[in-house]
């Protein structure tokens, strides 16, 4: 798992914003470590057509956001 986490941290998938997002979750700052994550979502009916994240933080938080966006699309 360590290699997967480092790969997603170094080359995050779906990082950025969606210009015409249907939903936007503002950046949330972790009270314990200071990491931030925000999400943009574009819907196609009841399907997630696109999801992207923005944020800063440790390798675990950024890699997990990258992996989550891949897992929930479609």
Phi and psi restraints in degrees (value plus and minus 20) as a CYANA .aco file:
   2 UNK   PHI     -79.4   -39.4
   2 UNK   PSI     -61.3   -21.3
   3 UNK   PHI     -85.2   -45.2
   3 UNK   PSI     -59.1   -19.1
   4 UNK   PHI     -84.9   -44.9
   4 UNK   PSI     -64.8   -24.8
   5 UNK   PHI     -81.9   -41.9
   5 UNK   PSI     -65.8   -25.8
   6 UNK   PHI     -84.7   -44.7
   6 UNK   PSI     -57.3   -17.3
   7 UNK   PHI     -83.7   -43.7
   7 UNK   PSI     -65.6   -25.6
   8 UNK   PHI     -87.6   -47.6
   8 UNK   PSI     -51.7   -11.7
   9 UNK   PHI     -90.0   -50.0
   9 UNK   PSI     -64.2   -24.2
  10 UNK   PHI     -94.7   -54.7
  10 UNK   PSI     -55.1   -15.1
  11 UNK   PHI    -150.3  -110.3
  11 UNK   PSI      52.0    92.0
  12 UNK   PHI     -83.2   -43.2
  12 UNK   PSI     118.8   158.8
  13 UNK   PHI    -111.8   -71.8
  13 UNK   PSI     122.8   162.8
  14 UNK   PHI      41.3    81.3
  14 UNK   PSI      11.7    51.7
  15 UNK   PHI    -108.0   -68.0
  15 UNK   PSI     112.3   152.3
  16 UNK   PHI     117.2   157.2
  16 UNK   PSI    -185.8  -145.8
  17 UNK   PHI    -138.9   -98.9
  17 UNK   PSI     144.4   184.4
  18 UNK   PHI    -131.8   -91.8
  18 UNK   PSI      99.7   139.7
  19 UNK   PHI     -76.6   -36.6
  19 UNK   PSI     -67.1   -27.1
  20 UNK   PHI    -132.9   -92.9
  20 UNK   PSI      40.3    80.3
  21 UNK   PHI     -90.3   -50.3
  21 UNK   PSI     123.8   163.8
  22 UNK   PHI     -97.9   -57.9
  22 UNK   PSI     -52.6   -12.6
  23 UNK   PHI    -158.2  -118.2
  23 UNK   PSI     125.1   165.1
  24 UNK   PHI    -156.2  -116.2
  24 UNK   PSI     106.6   146.6
  25 UNK   PHI    -122.5   -82.5
  25 UNK   PSI      99.3   139.3
  26 UNK   PHI     -80.9   -40.9
  26 UNK   PSI     139.3   179.3
  27 UNK   PHI     -76.1   -36.1
  27 UNK   PSI     109.5   149.5
  28 UNK   PHI    -130.5   -90.5
  28 UNK   PSI     108.9   148.9
  29 UNK   PHI    -121.0   -81.0
  29 UNK   PSI     107.7   147.7
  30 UNK   PHI     -88.3   -48.3
  30 UNK   PSI     108.0   148.0
  31 UNK   PHI     -90.4   -50.4
  31 UNK   PSI     -38.9     1.1
  32 UNK   PHI    -111.7   -71.7
  32 UNK   PSI     -54.9   -14.9
  33 UNK   PHI    -145.2  -105.2
  33 UNK   PSI     -34.1     5.9
  34 UNK   PHI      69.1   109.1
  34 UNK   PSI     -21.2    18.8
  35 UNK   PHI     -83.6   -43.6
  35 UNK   PSI     129.0   169.0
  36 UNK   PHI    -146.7  -106.7
  36 UNK   PSI     124.8   164.8
  37 UNK   PHI    -163.0  -123.0
  37 UNK   PSI     117.0   157.0
  38 UNK   PHI    -155.0  -115.0
  38 UNK   PSI     132.4   172.4
  39 UNK   PHI    -148.6  -108.6
  39 UNK   PSI     122.8   162.8
  40 UNK   PHI    -137.5   -97.5
  40 UNK   PSI     118.5   158.5
  41 UNK   PHI    -151.6  -111.6
  41 UNK   PSI     115.7   155.7
  42 UNK   PHI    -138.4   -98.4
  42 UNK   PSI     109.9   149.9
  43 UNK   PHI    -122.4   -82.4
  43 UNK   PSI     131.7   171.7
  44 UNK   PHI    -150.5  -110.5
  44 UNK   PSI      70.5   110.5
  45 UNK   PHI      49.2    89.2
  45 UNK   PSI    -143.0  -103.0
  46 UNK   PHI    -121.8   -81.8
  46 UNK   PSI      -3.8    36.2
  47 UNK   PHI    -129.2   -89.2
  47 UNK   PSI     121.9   161.9
  48 UNK   PHI     -99.8   -59.8
  48 UNK   PSI      83.0   123.0
  49 UNK   PHI     -93.9   -53.9
  49 UNK   PSI     -56.1   -16.1
  50 UNK   PHI    -174.3  -134.3
  50 UNK   PSI     125.7   165.7
  51 UNK   PHI    -166.4  -126.4
  51 UNK   PSI     114.5   154.5
  52 UNK   PHI    -156.5  -116.5
  52 UNK   PSI     137.2   177.2
  53 UNK   PHI    -149.2  -109.2
  53 UNK   PSI     135.1   175.1
  54 UNK   PHI    -150.8  -110.8
  54 UNK   PSI     134.4   174.4
  55 UNK   PHI     139.7   179.7
  55 UNK   PSI     158.0   198.0
  56 UNK   PHI    -163.0  -123.0
  56 UNK   PSI     127.9   167.9
  57 UNK   PHI     140.4   180.4
  57 UNK   PSI    -183.2  -143.2
  58 UNK   PHI     -90.9   -50.9
  58 UNK   PSI     148.5   188.5
  59 UNK   PHI     -80.7   -40.7
  59 UNK   PSI     -56.4   -16.4
  60 UNK   PHI     -86.7   -46.7
  60 UNK   PSI     -66.5   -26.5
  61 UNK   PHI     -87.4   -47.4
  61 UNK   PSI     -62.0   -22.0
  62 UNK   PHI     -93.2   -53.2
  62 UNK   PSI     -59.0   -19.0
  63 UNK   PHI     -86.7   -46.7
  63 UNK   PSI     -59.4   -19.4
  64 UNK   PHI     -88.1   -48.1
  64 UNK   PSI     -54.3   -14.3
  65 UNK   PHI     -85.4   -45.4
  65 UNK   PSI     -62.0   -22.0
  66 UNK   PHI     -81.5   -41.5
  66 UNK   PSI     -67.4   -27.4
  67 UNK   PHI     -85.6   -45.6
  67 UNK   PSI     -58.3   -18.3
  68 UNK   PHI     -82.2   -42.2
  68 UNK   PSI     -63.2   -23.2
  69 UNK   PHI     -82.9   -42.9
  69 UNK   PSI     -56.1   -16.1
  70 UNK   PHI     -87.1   -47.1
  70 UNK   PSI     -59.6   -19.6
  71 UNK   PHI     -90.1   -50.1
  71 UNK   PSI     -52.5   -12.5
  72 UNK   PHI    -115.3   -75.3
  72 UNK   PSI     -33.9     6.1
  73 UNK   PHI     -82.5   -42.5
  73 UNK   PSI     116.1   156.1
